[in-house]
Amino acid sequence: MSVETRISELTREGEAAIAAATTSAALEDVRVRFLGRRAELPNLLRGVAELPPEQRGAVGKAANQARRTLEAKLEERAGQLAAGELHARLEQDRIDVTLPADPLPAVGRLHLITQTRREIEDVFIGLGYNVAEGPEVENVYYNFDALNHDPTHPARAWTDTFYISQEVLLRTHTSPMQVRSMERQPPPIHIIVPGRVYRRDSDVTHTPQFHQIEGLAIDEGITLTDLKGTLLEFARAIFGPERVIRLRPHFFPFTEPSVEVDVSCFNCSGGVTASGERCGICKGTGWLEILGSGMVDPNVLLHVAGNGYDPEVVQGFAFGMGIERIAMLKHGVSDLRLFYDNDLRFLEQFP
């Protein structure tokens, strides 16, 4: 039998053995048997130099071709077996993802700021308000000009506000959505605007970033009495049904008249605790300041008068509160910075 004939036989035998292999281990045995160091085909290749010169070229070419053919067949079969074995493992090891974990994962919780925000939103949604959101990077026009801020107002200073450019800044309150919302729809309008705001403050009761909820109601015949009734319902829903509120004259650029709103202290009676001591929460006053508010200044409505907000026809009120402040009062948190320290010992107190 010639060498070329034997090479052809080995190729056929190898192809048949490869096709018959049903596992990766069996295929590896075939690889060793036909292409291993002691296999016949590699030995034929190594013996080409001993053949007569006229046979070396043909035999070497045939042997190399046989080796490449078997290697290609081995690689193809290995891919087929690997895919089949993976499919079999997936079928056998299928996991029922509907079963409860073991051990059960720890149950997460909403951050206290998020809890408080949602609680406040629920109160006003129940009163018929819609929730609106706006950009945190705001134009000077919406943040100051359209809200009746005087050009020399201290809040406009670069030392008080984070400016990106002369006309763009990080909003200092969620109030810009008053004008933006009135531009989008004619009256009546009843909205609250929750979101992050930014100011250059950092101490026990201030952080450079905090959260605020703005409220706006515009319609015909709205008065300061409607504002007081709305905020009384809010105070009782958040702090308890026995609470009362009081309004104190104040000044805000975009409301006239403007009032600060206090709620009766829920930790004492008239500034004195049940043990006869001076209340540390309200500092003996019997009242807690919770927000600022007032009737919308006609100058603000003039910016959107073309959309039906004629100050001679409609009027309304606006209010704004810090979510962190509401959370601090309700839960007795003494330092605003605790909300942002991410200390689990603090956060886990509010499930």
GIJO-V303815 format. One record per residue. N is the residue number from 1. PHI is phi in whole degrees, -180 to 180 (NA if undefined). OMEGA is omega in radians with two decimals (* if undefined). D_LAST is the distance of its C-alpha to the last C-alpha in Angstrom with 1 decimal. Layout:
n:N phi:PHI omega:OMEGA d_last:D_LAST
n:N phi:PHI omega:OMEGA d_last:D_LAST
This chain:
n:1 phi:NA omega:-3.13 d_last:87.0
n:2 phi:-74 omega:3.14 d_last:86.3
n:3 phi:-64 omega:-3.14 d_last:83.2
n:4 phi:-60 omega:3.13 d_last:82.0
n:5 phi:-65 omega:3.14 d_last:82.3
n:6 phi:-64 omega:3.11 d_last:80.2
n:7 phi:-63 omega:3.11 d_last:77.5
n:8 phi:-63 omega:3.13 d_last:77.3
n:9 phi:-63 omega:3.13 d_last:77.1
n:10 phi:-61 omega:3.12 d_last:74.3
n:11 phi:-63 omega:3.14 d_last:72.4
n:12 phi:-64 omega:3.14 d_last:72.7
n:13 phi:-63 omega:-3.14 d_last:71.7
n:14 phi:-64 omega:3.13 d_last:68.7
n:15 phi:-63 omega:3.13 d_last:67.5
n:16 phi:-66 omega:-3.14 d_last:68.0
n:17 phi:-66 omega:3.12 d_last:66.0
n:18 phi:-64 omega:-3.13 d_last:63.2
n:19 phi:-64 omega:-3.10 d_last:63.0
n:20 phi:-83 omega:-3.13 d_last:63.0
n:21 phi:-66 omega:-3.08 d_last:60.2
n:22 phi:-111 omega:3.10 d_last:57.1
n:23 phi:-136 omega:3.10 d_last:54.7
n:24 phi:-64 omega:3.13 d_last:53.9
n:25 phi:-66 omega:3.13 d_last:55.6
n:26 phi:-65 omega:3.13 d_last:58.7
n:27 phi:-67 omega:3.11 d_last:58.9
n:28 phi:-68 omega:3.07 d_last:58.7
n:29 phi:-63 omega:3.11 d_last:61.7
n:30 phi:-63 omega:3.14 d_last:63.6
n:31 phi:-59 omega:-3.13 d_last:62.9
n:32 phi:-66 omega:-3.07 d_last:64.3
n:33 phi:-67 omega:-3.05 d_last:67.2
n:34 phi:-107 omega:-3.10 d_last:68.4
n:35 phi:-126 omega:3.14 d_last:67.1
n:36 phi:-70 omega:-3.08 d_last:66.6
n:37 phi:-59 omega:-3.10 d_last:68.8
n:38 phi:-100 omega:-3.12 d_last:71.2
n:39 phi:-69 omega:-3.05 d_last:71.2
n:40 phi:-67 omega:-3.07 d_last:74.5
n:41 phi:-65 omega:3.07 d_last:73.6
n:42 phi:-61 omega:3.12 d_last:72.6
n:43 phi:-66 omega:3.07 d_last:75.7
n:44 phi:-63 omega:3.10 d_last:77.8
n:45 phi:-63 omega:-3.12 d_last:76.3
n:46 phi:-67 omega:-3.10 d_last:77.1
n:47 phi:-91 omega:-3.12 d_last:80.6
n:48 phi:-61 omega:-3.08 d_last:81.5
n:49 phi:-65 omega:-3.09 d_last:83.3
n:50 phi:-89 omega:-3.12 d_last:85.7
n:51 phi:-78 omega:3.04 d_last:86.9
n:52 phi:-58 omega:-3.09 d_last:90.0
n:53 phi:-54 omega:-3.08 d_last:89.4
n:54 phi:-72 omega:-3.13 d_last:90.0
n:55 phi:-101 omega:-2.98 d_last:87.2
n:56 phi:-60 omega:-3.08 d_last:84.5
n:57 phi:-62 omega:-3.09 d_last:83.2
n:58 phi:-67 omega:-3.12 d_last:83.0
n:59 phi:-67 omega:-3.13 d_last:81.4
n:60 phi:-60 omega:3.13 d_last:78.9
n:61 phi:-65 omega:-3.13 d_last:77.8
n:62 phi:-65 omega:-3.12 d_last:77.5
n:63 phi:-65 omega:3.12 d_last:75.5
n:64 phi:-64 omega:3.12 d_last:73.1
n:65 phi:-64 omega:3.12 d_last:72.6
n:66 phi:-63 omega:3.14 d_last:72.0
n:67 phi:-62 omega:-3.13 d_last:69.4
n:68 phi:-64 omega:3.13 d_last:67.5
n:69 phi:-63 omega:-3.13 d_last:67.7
n:70 phi:-66 omega:3.13 d_last:66.2
n:71 phi:-65 omega:3.12 d_last:63.5
n:72 phi:-65 omega:3.12 d_last:62.5
n:73 phi:-65 omega:3.12 d_last:62.5
n:74 phi:-62 omega:-3.13 d_last:60.5
n:75 phi:-66 omega:3.14 d_last:57.8
n:76 phi:-64 omega:-3.12 d_last:57.7
n:77 phi:-68 omega:3.11 d_last:57.5
n:78 phi:-62 omega:3.09 d_last:54.8
n:79 phi:-63 omega:3.12 d_last:52.6
n:80 phi:-65 omega:-3.13 d_last:53.3
n:81 phi:-66 omega:-3.14 d_last:52.5
n:82 phi:-62 omega:3.12 d_last:49.2
n:83 phi:-64 omega:3.13 d_last:48.0
n:84 phi:-66 omega:3.14 d_last:49.0
n:85 phi:-67 omega:3.10 d_last:47.4
n:86 phi:-64 omega:3.12 d_last:44.1
n:87 phi:-61 omega:3.14 d_last:44.2
n:88 phi:-64 omega:3.13 d_last:44.9
n:89 phi:-66 omega:3.12 d_last:42.0
n:90 phi:-64 omega:3.11 d_last:39.6
n:91 phi:-68 omega:-3.09 d_last:41.0
n:92 phi:-77 omega:-3.05 d_last:40.7
n:93 phi:-100 omega:-3.10 d_last:37.3
n:94 phi:-59 omega:-3.11 d_last:35.6
n:95 phi:-106 omega:3.08 d_last:31.8
n:96 phi:-84 omega:-3.07 d_last:30.1
n:97 phi:-72 omega:3.11 d_last:27.0
n:98 phi:-84 omega:3.12 d_last:25.9
n:99 phi:-74 omega:3.10 d_last:25.4
n:100 phi:-66 omega:3.14 d_last:22.0
n:101 phi:-68 omega:3.13 d_last:21.7
n:102 phi:-139 omega:0.07 d_last:22.7
n:103 phi:-78 omega:3.14 d_last:20.7
n:104 phi:-64 omega:3.12 d_last:17.7
n:105 phi:-68 omega:3.09 d_last:15.8
n:106 phi:-65 omega:-3.13 d_last:12.4
n:107 phi:-79 omega:3.12 d_last:9.8
n:108 phi:-79 omega:3.13 d_last:8.7
n:109 phi:-148 omega:3.07 d_last:6.1
n:110 phi:-73 omega:3.04 d_last:7.7
n:111 phi:-62 omega:-3.08 d_last:8.7
n:112 phi:-59 omega:3.11 d_last:8.5
n:113 phi:-64 omega:3.12 d_last:12.1
n:114 phi:-66 omega:3.08 d_last:11.8
n:115 phi:-57 omega:-3.09 d_last:9.4
n:116 phi:-67 omega:3.11 d_last:12.0
n:117 phi:-58 omega:-3.10 d_last:14.9
n:118 phi:-67 omega:3.10 d_last:14.2
n:119 phi:-64 omega:3.11 d_last:13.9
n:120 phi:-66 omega:3.11 d_last:17.2
n:121 phi:-58 omega:-3.13 d_last:18.8
n:122 phi:-60 omega:-3.14 d_last:18.2
n:123 phi:-61 omega:-3.06 d_last:19.9
n:124 phi:-76 omega:3.02 d_last:22.9
n:125 phi:-61 omega:3.08 d_last:23.3
n:126 phi:-65 omega:3.10 d_last:23.6
n:127 phi:-91 omega:3.07 d_last:26.4
n:128 phi:98 omega:-3.13 d_last:28.2
n:129 phi:-90 omega:3.00 d_last:27.3
n:130 phi:-101 omega:3.12 d_last:27.1
n:131 phi:-97 omega:3.11 d_last:24.9
n:132 phi:-123 omega:3.10 d_last:27.1
n:133 phi:-131 omega:-3.11 d_last:26.6
n:134 phi:-138 omega:-3.08 d_last:29.3
n:135 phi:-71 omega:3.06 d_last:30.4
n:136 phi:-84 omega:3.01 d_last:29.0
n:137 phi:-94 omega:-2.91 d_last:32.6
n:138 phi:-122 omega:3.04 d_last:34.6
n:139 phi:-86 omega:3.08 d_last:38.3
n:140 phi:-58 omega:-3.13 d_last:39.6
n:141 phi:-57 omega:-3.09 d_last:41.0
n:142 phi:-74 omega:-3.06 d_last:37.8
n:143 phi:-77 omega:-3.07 d_last:35.9
n:144 phi:-127 omega:-2.97 d_last:38.6
n:145 phi:-60 omega:-3.09 d_last:42.0
n:146 phi:-71 omega:3.12 d_last:40.9
n:147 phi:-103 omega:2.97 d_last:38.7
n:148 phi:67 omega:3.07 d_last:41.7
n:149 phi:-80 omega:3.08 d_last:41.0
n:150 phi:-62 omega:3.13 d_last:44.2
n:151 phi:-56 omega:-3.13 d_last:45.6
n:152 phi:-101 omega:-3.12 d_last:45.3
n:153 phi:-60 omega:-3.08 d_last:41.7
n:154 phi:-57 omega:-3.11 d_last:40.0
n:155 phi:-64 omega:3.14 d_last:37.0
n:156 phi:-76 omega:-3.06 d_last:39.5
n:157 phi:-66 omega:3.11 d_last:40.4
n:158 phi:-65 omega:3.12 d_last:39.7
n:159 phi:-81 omega:-3.11 d_last:38.3
n:160 phi:-108 omega:-2.99 d_last:35.5
n:161 phi:-130 omega:3.11 d_last:34.7
n:162 phi:-86 omega:3.12 d_last:34.3
n:163 phi:-94 omega:3.02 d_last:37.4
n:164 phi:-97 omega:3.03 d_last:38.1
n:165 phi:-152 omega:3.14 d_last:41.6
n:166 phi:-62 omega:-3.05 d_last:43.6
n:167 phi:-115 omega:-3.09 d_last:42.3
n:168 phi:-128 omega:-3.09 d_last:38.9
n:169 phi:-151 omega:2.94 d_last:35.8
n:170 phi:-83 omega:-3.00 d_last:32.0
n:171 phi:-57 omega:-3.13 d_last:31.1
n:172 phi:-93 omega:3.10 d_last:30.4
n:173 phi:-161 omega:3.10 d_last:28.7
n:174 phi:-89 omega:-3.12 d_last:27.9
n:175 phi:-62 omega:3.10 d_last:31.0
n:176 phi:-53 omega:3.14 d_last:33.3
n:177 phi:-72 omega:3.01 d_last:32.0
n:178 phi:-58 omega:-3.09 d_last:33.7
n:179 phi:-69 omega:3.14 d_last:37.1
n:180 phi:-58 omega:-3.12 d_last:36.1
n:181 phi:-70 omega:3.13 d_last:34.8
n:182 phi:-70 omega:3.05 d_last:37.9
n:183 phi:-66 omega:-3.05 d_last:40.1
n:184 phi:-86 omega:-3.09 d_last:38.6
n:185 phi:-145 omega:3.09 d_last:39.0
n:186 phi:-77 omega:3.10 d_last:41.2
n:187 phi:-69 omega:0.05 d_last:40.0
n:188 phi:-79 omega:3.11 d_last:38.2
n:189 phi:-141 omega:3.09 d_last:34.9
n:190 phi:-137 omega:-3.07 d_last:31.4
n:191 phi:-136 omega:2.85 d_last:28.8
n:192 phi:-123 omega:-3.05 d_last:25.7
n:193 phi:-129 omega:3.07 d_last:25.3
n:194 phi:-87 omega:3.06 d_last:22.0
n:195 phi:163 omega:3.12 d_last:22.3
n:196 phi:-82 omega:3.07 d_last:22.8
n:197 phi:-136 omega:-2.96 d_last:25.7
n:198 phi:-138 omega:3.05 d_last:27.6
n:199 phi:-146 omega:-3.11 d_last:29.6
n:200 phi:-83 omega:3.10 d_last:31.3
n:201 phi:-133 omega:3.07 d_last:29.2
n:202 phi:-160 omega:3.05 d_last:27.4
n:203 phi:-162 omega:-3.06 d_last:26.5
n:204 phi:-61 omega:-3.09 d_last:23.9
n:205 phi:-115 omega:3.13 d_last:23.3
n:206 phi:-141 omega:3.02 d_last:24.5
n:207 phi:-133 omega:-3.12 d_last:23.9
n:208 phi:-59 omega:3.04 d_last:26.3
n:209 phi:-122 omega:3.06 d_last:23.8
n:210 phi:-149 omega:-3.04 d_last:21.4
n:211 phi:-122 omega:-3.07 d_last:20.3
n:212 phi:-138 omega:2.99 d_last:22.1
n:213 phi:-125 omega:3.09 d_last:22.6
n:214 phi:-98 omega:3.06 d_last:26.3
n:215 phi:-126 omega:3.14 d_last:27.7
n:216 phi:-145 omega:3.05 d_last:31.2
n:217 phi:-135 omega:3.14 d_last:33.3
n:218 phi:-130 omega:3.09 d_last:37.0
n:219 phi:-168 omega:3.06 d_last:39.5
n:220 phi:-79 omega:3.01 d_last:42.6
n:221 phi:81 omega:3.10 d_last:42.5
n:222 phi:-75 omega:-3.11 d_last:39.1
n:223 phi:-129 omega:3.10 d_last:39.2
n:224 phi:-64 omega:3.09 d_last:37.3
n:225 phi:-64 omega:3.09 d_last:36.7
n:226 phi:-64 omega:3.09 d_last:34.6
n:227 phi:-61 omega:-3.11 d_last:32.5
n:228 phi:-63 omega:3.13 d_last:31.9
n:229 phi:-64 omega:3.12 d_last:31.1
n:230 phi:-63 omega:-3.09 d_last:28.6
n:231 phi:-72 omega:3.04 d_last:26.8
n:232 phi:-66 omega:3.09 d_last:26.9
n:233 phi:-62 omega:3.11 d_last:25.1
n:234 phi:-62 omega:-3.10 d_last:22.5
n:235 phi:-61 omega:-3.13 d_last:22.1
n:236 phi:-71 omega:3.11 d_last:21.9
n:237 phi:-69 omega:-3.08 d_last:19.3
n:238 phi:-89 omega:-2.98 d_last:16.9
n:239 phi:-106 omega:3.10 d_last:18.0
n:240 phi:126 omega:-3.02 d_last:19.4
n:241 phi:-69 omega:-3.12 d_last:22.7
n:242 phi:-90 omega:-3.05 d_last:24.8
n:243 phi:-72 omega:2.97 d_last:24.6
n:244 phi:-126 omega:3.14 d_last:27.8
n:245 phi:-126 omega:3.02 d_last:28.6
n:246 phi:-136 omega:3.13 d_last:31.7
n:247 phi:-110 omega:3.11 d_last:33.3
n:248 phi:-120 omega:3.12 d_last:35.2
n:249 phi:-58 omega:-3.14 d_last:37.8
n:250 phi:-153 omega:3.08 d_last:36.9
n:251 phi:-137 omega:2.93 d_last:38.0
n:252 phi:-134 omega:-3.06 d_last:36.5
n:253 phi:-60 omega:-3.00 d_last:39.0
n:254 phi:-103 omega:3.03 d_last:37.9
n:255 phi:-133 omega:3.11 d_last:37.7
n:256 phi:-160 omega:0.03 d_last:40.6
n:257 phi:-75 omega:3.12 d_last:40.1
n:258 phi:-115 omega:-3.14 d_last:36.8
n:259 phi:-141 omega:2.89 d_last:34.4
n:260 phi:-88 omega:-3.09 d_last:31.5
n:261 phi:-118 omega:3.09 d_last:29.0
n:262 phi:-114 omega:3.05 d_last:27.6
n:263 phi:-116 omega:3.13 d_last:25.4
n:264 phi:-62 omega:-3.06 d_last:26.1
n:265 phi:-63 omega:-3.13 d_last:24.0
n:266 phi:-94 omega:-3.12 d_last:21.4
n:267 phi:-110 omega:-3.07 d_last:21.8
n:268 phi:-156 omega:3.04 d_last:25.5
n:269 phi:-128 omega:-3.13 d_last:28.6
n:270 phi:66 omega:3.10 d_last:31.1
n:271 phi:92 omega:-3.11 d_last:29.7
n:272 phi:-121 omega:-3.13 d_last:30.0
n:273 phi:-77 omega:-3.13 d_last:27.3
n:274 phi:-62 omega:3.14 d_last:27.8
n:275 phi:-86 omega:3.12 d_last:29.3
n:276 phi:86 omega:3.14 d_last:31.8
n:277 phi:-95 omega:3.09 d_last:30.5
n:278 phi:-68 omega:-3.09 d_last:30.2
n:279 phi:-69 omega:-3.13 d_last:26.7
n:280 phi:-82 omega:-3.11 d_last:25.3
n:281 phi:-79 omega:3.14 d_last:22.9
n:282 phi:-95 omega:3.13 d_last:25.8
n:283 phi:57 omega:3.05 d_last:28.4
n:284 phi:80 omega:-3.11 d_last:30.4
n:285 phi:-88 omega:-3.07 d_last:31.0
n:286 phi:83 omega:-3.10 d_last:28.8
n:287 phi:-133 omega:3.10 d_last:27.7
n:288 phi:-125 omega:3.10 d_last:25.0
n:289 phi:-73 omega:-3.09 d_last:26.0
n:290 phi:-121 omega:-3.09 d_last:23.7
n:291 phi:-168 omega:3.03 d_last:25.9
n:292 phi:-115 omega:-3.06 d_last:29.4
n:293 phi:-161 omega:3.09 d_last:31.4
n:294 phi:159 omega:3.07 d_last:34.8
n:295 phi:-82 omega:-3.07 d_last:37.4
n:296 phi:-60 omega:-3.13 d_last:38.0
n:297 phi:-64 omega:3.12 d_last:41.1
n:298 phi:-55 omega:3.13 d_last:44.1
n:299 phi:-62 omega:3.08 d_last:44.7
n:300 phi:-69 omega:-3.13 d_last:41.4
n:301 phi:-66 omega:3.14 d_last:42.6
n:302 phi:-62 omega:3.12 d_last:46.0
n:303 phi:-67 omega:-3.12 d_last:44.5
n:304 phi:-126 omega:-3.10 d_last:43.7
n:305 phi:-59 omega:-3.14 d_last:46.4
n:306 phi:-67 omega:3.13 d_last:48.0
n:307 phi:-102 omega:3.06 d_last:45.1
n:308 phi:101 omega:-3.10 d_last:45.5
n:309 phi:-99 omega:3.09 d_last:43.8
n:310 phi:-71 omega:-3.10 d_last:47.0
n:311 phi:-64 omega:3.06 d_last:46.0
n:312 phi:-83 omega:-3.08 d_last:48.9
n:313 phi:-114 omega:-3.09 d_last:47.4
n:314 phi:-118 omega:3.03 d_last:43.6
n:315 phi:-153 omega:-3.11 d_last:41.2
n:316 phi:-175 omega:-3.12 d_last:37.5
n:317 phi:-131 omega:3.08 d_last:34.6
n:318 phi:-138 omega:3.09 d_last:32.0
n:319 phi:-150 omega:3.11 d_last:29.0
n:320 phi:-146 omega:-3.12 d_last:26.6
n:321 phi:-140 omega:3.03 d_last:23.4
n:322 phi:-87 omega:-3.13 d_last:21.2
n:323 phi:-64 omega:3.12 d_last:17.6
n:324 phi:-61 omega:-3.13 d_last:16.8
n:325 phi:-64 omega:3.10 d_last:18.8
n:326 phi:-61 omega:3.13 d_last:17.1
n:327 phi:-65 omega:3.13 d_last:13.7
n:328 phi:-62 omega:-3.13 d_last:15.5
n:329 phi:-67 omega:-3.05 d_last:17.2
n:330 phi:-69 omega:-3.03 d_last:14.5
n:331 phi:-110 omega:3.07 d_last:12.1
n:332 phi:70 omega:3.11 d_last:15.2
n:333 phi:-83 omega:-3.01 d_last:15.0
n:334 phi:-92 omega:-3.05 d_last:18.5
n:335 phi:-133 omega:-3.11 d_last:19.2
n:336 phi:-58 omega:-3.08 d_last:18.6
n:337 phi:-67 omega:3.10 d_last:19.1
n:338 phi:-62 omega:3.13 d_last:15.9
n:339 phi:-64 omega:-3.00 d_last:14.3
n:340 phi:-113 omega:-3.12 d_last:16.7
n:341 phi:-78 omega:-3.12 d_last:17.2
n:342 phi:59 omega:3.08 d_last:14.7
n:343 phi:-88 omega:-3.08 d_last:14.2
n:344 phi:-62 omega:3.11 d_last:11.4
n:345 phi:-63 omega:3.07 d_last:11.8
n:346 phi:-83 omega:-3.02 d_last:10.7
n:347 phi:-65 omega:-3.08 d_last:8.1
n:348 phi:-74 omega:3.08 d_last:6.2
n:349 phi:-77 omega:-3.04 d_last:6.2
n:350 phi:-125 omega:-3.10 d_last:3.8
n:351 phi:-70 omega:* d_last:0.0
